[in-house]
């Protein structure tokens, strides 16, 4: 049976992020006033409240800040269990929540990770991360 994931809202604020993911680019925002990296997409910098934010391509590299293993989930994620969800500290300074793919025995706090992309359908590609060797 085909797995159908719920679609995130594709609005004006997040469109550059989702379009970038389709092209295998991890797009984050950067504040032009305080130079902080920003994730999740928004119109105002959460650090200095400036509305001078722009999109930039992130390296796709970071480290695991924290993680959890999901053993019980509701459909449609139930058939994926167990799976790992982590908070990733990106090299650029932003922090993002994402799934870790690969062997969960390799996952631990502080491990380096890099972005990989999972094409769900023609409209949705999800950035995930894998542990670097």
C-alpha positions in Angstrom: 0.0 0.0 0.0 1.2 3.5 -0.9 2.2 5.7 2.0 0.6 9.1 2.0 2.2 11.7 4.2 0.3 14.8 5.3 1.4 17.9 3.3 2.8 20.9 5.0 1.2 24.2 4.2 2.9 25.7 1.2 2.5 29.4 1.9 4.3 32.5 0.8 6.7 32.4 3.8 7.8 28.8 3.4 7.7 28.5 -0.5 11.4 29.1 -1.0 12.2 26.4 1.6 10.0 23.8 -0.2 11.1 24.8 -3.7 14.7 24.5 -2.6 14.1 21.0 -1.2 12.7 19.9 -4.5 16.0 21.0 -6.1 18.0 19.3 -3.2 19.0 22.6 -1.7 18.6 23.3 2.0 17.3 26.9 2.2 17.3 28.9 5.4 16.8 32.5 6.2 19.4 35.0 7.3 18.8 38.3 9.0 20.5 41.2 7.2 20.5 43.3 10.4 21.9 40.9 13.1 23.4 38.3 10.8 21.7 35.4 12.6 20.6 32.3 10.7 16.8 31.6 11.0 14.8 28.4 10.8 11.7 27.9 10.5 10.6 30.3 7.8 9.1 33.6 9.0 8.8 37.2 8.0 10.5 38.7 11.1 13.8 37.8 12.7 13.2 36.1 16.1 16.5 37.5 17.4 16.2 41.3 16.6 12.7 41.6 15.2 13.9 43.0 11.9 11.9 42.3 8.8 15.1 42.4 6.6 15.4 38.6 6.2 16.7 36.9 3.0 17.0 33.3 1.9 20.3 31.6 1.6 21.4 28.0 0.8 22.8 26.2 3.8 25.7 23.8 3.6 23.4 20.9 4.7 25.9 19.9 7.4 25.5 20.0 11.2 25.6 18.1 14.4 22.9 16.3 16.4 21.9 18.5 19.4 19.3 16.0 20.7 17.2 13.2 19.4 14.4 10.7 20.2 13.4 7.3 18.8 9.7 7.2 18.0 8.3 3.7 18.7 4.6 4.5 18.5 3.1 6.8 15.9 -0.3 7.4 14.3 -0.9 6.7 10.6 0.7 7.4 8.2 3.9 7.3 10.3 3.0 4.1 12.1 4.5 1.9 9.4 7.8 3.8 9.7 8.4 3.0 13.4 10.8 2.9 14.9 12.4 6.1 13.5 14.6 8.9 14.8 13.7 12.6 15.0 16.5 15.0 15.9 17.3 18.6 16.6 20.1 19.5 14.2 22.5 22.4 14.9 23.3 23.5 11.3 26.8 24.9 10.6 25.2 28.3 9.8 23.9 28.6 13.4 20.2 27.7 12.9 18.6 24.8 14.6 16.1 22.5 12.9 14.0 19.5 13.6 14.3 16.6 11.1 14.2 12.9 10.7 17.5 11.0 10.8 17.7 8.2 8.2 20.0 5.2 8.3 21.0 2.9 11.1 19.6 4.3 14.3 22.4 2.6 16.3 24.8 5.2 14.7 22.8 8.1 16.1 24.2 9.9 19.2 24.4 13.5 20.5 27.2 15.5 18.9 27.5 13.2 15.8 28.0 15.1 12.5 25.2 14.8 10.0 24.5 15.8 6.4 21.3 16.5 4.6 19.7 13.9 2.2 16.4 14.3 0.4 13.3 12.0 0.4 11.0 12.6 -2.6 7.5 11.9 -1.3 5.7 12.8 -4.5 5.9 15.3 -7.4 5.0 18.2 -5.0 6.9 17.3 -1.9 10.5 16.5 -1.1 11.6 16.3 2.5 15.0 17.2 3.8 16.3 14.5 6.2 19.7 13.9 7.7 22.1 11.0 7.9 25.0 10.4 10.3 28.4 11.1 8.7 31.1 8.4 9.0 
